[in-house]
């Protein structure tokens, strides 16, 4: 499958997208957190295998408030449950969007790299003094790789 990335993303468009993300975050009714790797390692994980346990536990606590410490209200439990369910939906959509952005950037970089390699191959053949500086800068990318060895043709075995 050959994909070509067409279009551009101007600085103004980029800034607009970044502002849109900031607006999304500021519109949340809760504060997002940014955990360090050490903090992530220390907290209890309630991953996909624990999802049912968490949901069932919160629902059970909502229906039986006498089981829950007085500092936690039924409303807080229901809000927490709604937050978890809705964040899972939003995370799925955002994760897919992030994956598409990552793939698009990867494809655009690969296509740009191929163009740069073509330019380098063509510029190596030109002996113009005005191109020497640019050619030398491009050559630095491959400086430590040495010359590529060409595959020597292996003679085919005789058939009878």
C-alpha positions as CSV (number, residue, x, y, z in Angstrom):
1,X,0.0,0.0,0.0
2,X,1.5,3.3,-1.1
3,X,0.4,6.3,0.9
4,X,1.3,9.9,0.1
5,X,0.9,12.6,2.6
6,X,-0.4,15.7,0.8
7,X,-1.1,19.1,2.4
8,X,0.7,21.1,5.0
9,X,0.3,22.2,8.6
10,X,1.2,25.9,8.9
11,X,2.5,27.4,12.1
12,X,-0.8,29.2,12.5
13,X,-2.8,25.9,12.1
14,X,-0.5,24.2,14.5
15,X,-1.0,26.9,17.1
16,X,-4.7,26.7,16.6
17,X,-4.7,23.0,17.2
18,X,-2.6,23.4,20.3
19,X,-5.0,26.0,21.6
20,X,-7.9,23.7,20.9
21,X,-6.2,21.0,23.0
22,X,-5.7,23.5,25.8
23,X,-9.3,24.5,25.5
24,X,-10.4,20.9,25.8
25,X,-8.4,20.5,28.9
26,X,-9.6,23.7,30.5
27,X,-13.3,22.6,29.8
28,X,-12.9,19.5,32.0
29,X,-14.7,19.6,35.3
30,X,-11.8,17.9,37.0
31,X,-8.0,18.5,37.0
32,X,-5.9,16.2,34.9
33,X,-2.7,14.8,36.4
34,X,0.8,14.3,35.0
35,X,2.4,11.4,36.9
36,X,6.1,10.7,37.0
37,X,7.2,7.2,36.1
38,X,7.9,6.6,39.8
39,X,4.4,7.7,40.7
40,X,2.9,5.4,38.1
41,X,4.9,2.5,39.5
42,X,3.6,3.2,43.1
43,X,-0.1,3.5,42.5
44,X,-2.5,0.6,42.3
45,X,-3.3,-0.3,38.7
46,X,-6.9,-1.0,37.8
47,X,-6.4,-2.2,34.3
48,X,-8.7,-4.0,31.9
49,X,-8.7,-7.2,34.0
50,X,-9.8,-5.2,37.1
51,X,-12.4,-3.1,35.3
52,X,-15.4,-5.2,36.2
53,X,-14.2,-5.4,39.8
54,X,-14.0,-1.6,40.0
55,X,-17.3,-1.0,38.4
56,X,-19.1,-3.7,40.5
57,X,-17.4,-2.4,43.7
58,X,-18.5,1.2,43.1
59,X,-22.0,0.1,42.2
60,X,-22.3,-2.1,45.2
61,X,-21.0,0.8,47.4
62,X,-23.6,3.2,45.9
63,X,-26.4,0.8,46.7
64,X,-25.1,0.1,50.2
65,X,-23.9,3.4,51.6
66,X,-23.6,1.8,55.1
67,X,-20.5,-0.2,53.8
68,X,-18.7,3.0,52.9
69,X,-16.9,5.4,55.2
70,X,-19.0,8.5,56.1
71,X,-16.5,10.7,54.3
72,X,-17.5,9.2,50.9
73,X,-21.0,10.0,49.6
74,X,-23.2,8.0,47.3
75,X,-23.0,10.9,44.9
76,X,-19.2,10.9,44.9
77,X,-19.2,7.2,44.1
78,X,-21.7,7.7,41.2
79,X,-19.6,10.6,39.9
80,X,-16.4,8.5,40.1
81,X,-18.1,5.7,38.2
82,X,-19.4,8.0,35.5
83,X,-15.9,9.6,35.3
84,X,-14.2,6.2,34.8
85,X,-16.7,5.0,32.1
86,X,-16.6,8.3,30.2
87,X,-12.8,8.7,30.4
88,X,-12.5,5.2,28.9
89,X,-14.6,6.3,25.9
90,X,-12.7,9.5,25.4
91,X,-9.3,7.8,25.9
92,X,-10.2,5.4,23.2
93,X,-11.0,8.1,20.7
94,X,-8.0,10.2,21.6
95,X,-5.7,7.2,21.5
96,X,-6.9,6.4,18.0
97,X,-6.4,10.0,16.9
98,X,-2.9,10.0,18.5
99,X,-2.1,6.8,16.6
100,X,-3.3,8.3,13.3
101,X,-1.2,11.5,14.0
102,X,1.8,9.3,14.8
103,X,1.4,7.2,11.6
104,X,0.9,10.3,9.5
105,X,4.1,11.9,10.9
106,X,6.0,8.7,10.3
107,X,4.7,8.5,6.7
108,X,5.5,12.2,6.0
109,X,9.0,11.8,7.4
110,X,9.6,8.6,5.3
111,X,8.5,10.4,2.2
112,X,10.6,13.4,2.9
113,X,13.6,11.2,3.6
114,X,13.2,9.5,0.2
115,X,13.1,12.9,-1.5
116,X,16.2,14.0,0.4
117,X,18.0,10.8,-0.6
118,X,17.1,11.4,-4.2
119,X,18.4,15.0,-4.0
120,X,21.6,13.8,-2.4
121,X,22.1,11.1,-5.1
122,X,21.6,13.8,-7.8
123,X,23.7,16.4,-6.1
124,X,26.6,14.0,-5.7
125,X,26.9,13.8,-9.5
126,X,27.1,17.6,-9.9
127,X,30.5,19.1,-9.7
128,X,29.3,22.7,-9.2
129,X,31.3,24.6,-6.6
130,X,28.1,26.2,-5.3
131,X,26.6,22.9,-4.3
132,X,29.7,21.6,-2.4
133,X,28.7,23.0,1.0
134,X,25.2,21.5,0.8
135,X,26.5,18.2,-0.6
136,X,29.0,18.0,2.3
137,X,26.3,18.6,4.9
138,X,24.1,15.9,3.4
139,X,27.1,13.5,3.2
140,X,27.5,13.7,7.0
141,X,24.4,11.6,7.4
142,X,26.2,8.6,5.8
143,X,29.8,9.5,6.9
144,X,30.3,6.6,9.3
145,X,28.6,3.9,7.2
146,X,31.4,3.4,4.7
147,X,30.9,2.3,1.2
148,X,28.2,-0.3,0.5
149,X,29.4,-3.5,-0.8
150,X,27.8,-4.6,-3.9
151,X,26.4,-8.1,-4.0
152,X,28.5,-10.3,-6.2
153,X,26.4,-12.5,-8.4
154,X,26.4,-16.1,-7.4
155,X,26.6,-18.3,-10.5
156,X,23.6,-20.5,-10.8
157,X,24.1,-24.2,-10.4
158,X,24.1,-26.1,-13.6
159,X,20.9,-27.9,-14.4
160,X,20.9,-31.2,-16.1
